[in-house]
Amino acid sequence: MSRDQRMDFGQRCPAFLYFIGKCFFDMKILGIESSCDETAAAVVEDGVTTLSAVVSSQVEMHRPYGGVVPELASRKHLEMIVPVVSQALHAAGIDKNQVDGVAVTQGPGLIGALLVGFCFGKAFAYASGIPWIGVDHLGGHIHSVFLTSPSPEFPFIALLASGGHTSIYYVISHTNAQCLGQTVDDAAGEAFDKVAKMLGLGYPGGKVIADLAATGDPDRIPFPRSFLDKNAFDFSFSGLKSAVHRYIQTHSNDYKDQINDIAAGFQDAVVDVLTYKVMRAASAKDCRQIALVGGVAANQRLRERVRSHAQKSGIAVFAPPPDLCGDNAAMIAAAGYHYLNARGERAGDLNADVYSRATYTKVNSSSSAGIAI
């Protein structure tokens, strides 16, 4: 069956489009990500094989401001979306006519930034006559763990820690998960960025704090661990951030000589809480597999601590390589492949819009209810 015949059949019988595709040819999904300060595009085959992955970072543009400026981010996305997508197609060795579907981040994120990628993705798919799907950014992060081998089997526990989100999920399938808990204030990555700013280390803060902490003493300056309810899975990092700020205020004459120790103490305070909560979730759900995803999952101290605790309990830990921990389009394409297969003719509503916040709510850890990701 030729591509034109497949597309004609798909237009008349959209519910069978992906079934036919899966039977007769490898599915190449173009992923597009623009939720914050990276313009990214990737081509992923069958949800697991990355043919190309291009990321245009805006870090240098936002660095002088100590964080992301939404209007500047949106304008940069407008400038970069076409060349980034073109580069991704070229790197994958295909042209636009060989793309079988489009997956694009729909939210959560910065509205202006999201609109650039989302509208481009819809237009690309519509003009090409191929299916498309809006992808939840957090679901994308969870799917990053399937882009390398080995990958976890369902069900598993996922700790998603990034600059904008910190949550724990009980992942049931590629399209279904339970949110067991989330931050009630700052995300873990946000706390890293804000503490780095307090210490005059610049933006972003994750890597620079981790590098300094490597030569610091984490026990010299003990910062508080906010576990909230130790039997639940919510997080809070605003108090820890305030404790660092207070320490700097009360040691204004000598804190600059202790920056490595401050970084080490702060990092361990974050890592201890994240490790405790994800291990507690694995125990509560009787899961033997844990996935670490999101930008903070690139932190080596976190990976080592979780693996150390998990090994004692016979739990396997999976984490994508650092380049797949941050925002990228390969994870969006991977998630989109499964979303498209699951939703068939319900995919690709041109009236769909972006959203700034996660559209689902936490469920009780003892509940069997699931949520779409």
N, C-alpha and C positions, 0 to 999 in steps of 0.2 A: 504494500500500500504506500503510495507516494505521500509526501507531506501535504500537497494540495488536497488529495483525497481524504487524508486524515482530518484536515481542518474543515472540509466541507461536511464530513460526517459529524464532526464535533459540533458544528453550528446547528445541525439538525437534531442531534442527540447529545447535548452537552453532558448529560450525566455519565455517558460512556466514554467521553473524550480521554480521560486519564487512564481508564482501564485499557483502552486500545493502545494508548501510548506506552504503557508499561509492558504490554505484550510484544510490541513490535520495534521499539527503539528506546535508547537511553534518554532519560529526561534531563535536559540541560536547563536549569533554572537560573535566571539572572536575578541576583539579589541586590537591593539598593538600601543603603542606610544613611540617614541624615538627621538623627534625633537630637544631636547636640553639636559638637564641634569637629566631627570628622565626616567628610564626604567620602562614602565608600561604595564600591561596586564589586561584585564577584560573580563568577559562574561556577555552579556546583552541579555535579552530575549525580542523579539518583539519591540526593540528600546526604552523600558521604564523601564523594571525591571532589576535591577543590581543583578546578581547572585554572582558575585565576582569582586573585584577590588584590584589589587596589584600594589604598586608603590615602586620602589627602588630609593631613592633619592641620589644624588651625592653632596649635599650641603657641607658636611663636607670635601670632597676631594677638592672642589674648593674654600672653604672659605679663605685659606691662600693667594690666588691670587686676591681676591677681585672681582671675576667674573668667568664665565665659560671659561675653557681652552678647545677649541674644540677637540684637539687630545686626551687629557685625557678622555673627555666625550665619544668619540667614542670607545676607548679601554674598558672603563667600561661597555658600552652597550654590547659589545661583550662578556664580562664576565658574564653579568647578564641576557641576553635575554632568555636563555633556562630555568634557574631556576625560573624566574619570570612568564613565560608562564605556566610552569608546576604547579606552586603554584596557579595560577589563575584557571586553570582547576580543580585542586584538591579542592579548596575552593568552586567552583561552584557545586561540586559533580558529575562531568562528566569526561569522558575521551576524547581523541582526536577524536574518532570515532563518538562522539555525537555533535560535532561542525558542524553547518550547513552553516557557511560562515565566512570569515575573512575580517576584516576592519583594515587597517593599515595606519598610517600617511604618506602622500606622500610629504608634504611641507606645508608652508614654514618652514625653520629651518636650522640647521647646517647640511651641506651635509653629512659629515662623520657619524654623529649621525643618521640621517634619513636613510642612506643606511643599517645600521644594522637591524633596525626594518622592513624596507620595503622588503629587500631581504628575511629575515626570514619569513615574512608573506606570500610572494609569494610562497616560497618553501613549507611552511606548507600546504597551500591551494592546490597547485599542487599535492603534494604527497598524500593528502587526497581525491582528486577528488571532491573538493567543490569549489563554486564560491568565489571570493575575489574582493575587491575594494580598490583603493587608496583614502584616505580621506584628504581633505583640513583641516589643523590644526585649522584654524579660524572658519570654518564651524563646526568643532567638538566643539569648545567652545560655539558656539551658541546653539548647541544641548544639552549642559549640563543642560540647564534650563528645559528640558523635562524629566529629570531623577528623578524629585521630583514632588509631587502634592500639590497644583494645578500648572498648567503650562499655559503659554499664548496661546491664540488663534491667528490665522493668520488674518490679518497682524499685526505685532508689530515692535516697534523700539528696536534695541539691541545696547547697548554700550559695546564694547569689549575693555577692558583696561588690559594690561598685561605688562610683562617685555620687550616684543619685538614688541608689536603692540598696537595702540590705534585708534579705528575706530568706526564709527556709521553706522549701517545697517538698511535698511527698509526690514524686512524679510517677504517675500510673501508666501513661502511654505517651506517644509523641504529641498527642493533642489533648491530654487531660492530666491535671495535677491539682493538688491541694496546697494552698498557701497556709502553712502552719503558724507563721509569725513573721513580723516585719518590724522595722524600726519605727519608733513612735516620735522620733525627732530627726536628728542628723543621720545620714548614711555613713558607713564606715569610711568610704573613700572621701566623703565630704569632710569628715573629721581630720583625716590625713592632710587634706589641702589647707584647712583652716589653721591647724597647728603649724604647718610649714610657713604659712603667712605670718603667724605670730612670731616665729623665730627668724623671720627675714630670709627664708630659704627660697622664696619664689614659688611659681606655679608651673606645673602641678606638683603636689607634695609627696605622692606615694613613693616614687623611686628615690628621691633625695633623702627622705626620712629613713627608708630601708637601708640605704647606703651608709648613712651616718650611724644608724643603730648597730650596724655590723661591728663597729669598733667601740661601742658604748657598753656600759654596765647597766642592764635592765633592773637590777636590784638596788642601785644606789639611790634612785628617786622613785619611791613606790607611789604610783598613781592608782586611783580607785577603779575597781571593776564593778560596773553596773549590770547585775544579772537580772534586775527586776524580780519577777517570779521565776525561781529556778526550775519550776516544773512546767513553765510555759516557754514560748519560743520568740517572744518579742525582744527587741533591742532598744537601747538608749545610749547615745554617745555624747549628748550635749553636756552632761555632767563631767565627763572625762575631759572634754574640750575646755570647760570652765576651770577645771583643776589645773590644767597646764597653764592657762592664762593667769590664774592666781599665783602659781609658782613663779612665773616670770615677773609678775608685779612685786612679789615679796623678795625676790633675789635679783633686783634690777642691776645691781653692781657686778654680779659675777655669773649670771645665767649664761652669758655668751661663752664662758669657759666650760660650760657643762652641756653644751648643745648635743653632743653625741649621747650622753647619758639620758638627757631628756627625751631624745628621739627613741632610744632603746626602751626606756620605761613606758613611754606612751604606746609604742608599737606592741609591746608585750601585753599591755592592758587590753588593747583591741583584740589581739590574737587569742588571749585567754578566754574572753567572752565568746568570740565566734566559735572557737573549738569546743567549749563546753556545750553550747546550744546545739551545734550540729551533731555532736555525739549523743546528746540527750534525745534528739529527734530520731536518730537511727535506732536507739534503744526502744523508744516509745512505739515506733512503727515496726520493730523487729526487722529492720533492713540490714543487709550485709554489704551494702554498697553505698558509697557517698561520692557525690560529684561537687567539685569546687569550681565555680564559674564567676564571671564578672572581673572587672579590672583589679580588684583587691586580691583575687585568686592568684595573681602573678607574684604576690608577696611570698618570698621563699620561706620566711619564718612561719607564716601561716601553713604553708604546705607541709613543712617539716613537723610542726606541732600536731596537726590533724593526723598525719600518717603515723606518727609515733603512738598517739592514743588509739587510733583505729587498729593498728597492728596487734595491740594487746587484746583487743576484742575480736580479732579475726575478721575485721571489716576491710574490704578493698576500697581504695581511694582513687578517683579518677579526676584529672584536671587537664584542660587543654594547654598547649604551649602558650607562653606569654603573649605572642602576637595574636592569639585568638581569645585572650581574656578581655582585652579592651574592645570598644565598639568596632565592629567590622561587618561586612556585608555577607561573608561566607555563612555565618551563623543564621542570618536572615533567610538566605537561599535554602539552607538545610531545613529550617523550620517550615518555610513556604512549600517545599516539596511535599511534606507530610500533610500540611493544611490543605493543599490543593487536592491531594488524593482523598482526604477525608470529606471534603465539602462539595466536590464535584460542581454541579450546576449552581450551587449557592455561592460560589466564589465570584469575586469580581463585580460587585455592585458599584457602578460608576458614581452613585450618590453617596458613597461612603466618605466619611471625613476623618481627620486625625483627632487624637485626644491627648491631653497633656498629662493626665494621671492614669494610673492603673485602673481598669474598669471592673475589677473583681475585688472581693473582700475576703478577709481571713476566715477560715473555718476552724471549728474546734478540733483539736488534735484527735479526738475520739470519734469524730464524724466520718461517715463513709461518703459524704458528698464530694463531688469532683467539680473542678472548674476548668474551662477551656483555656489553653495557653497559646 
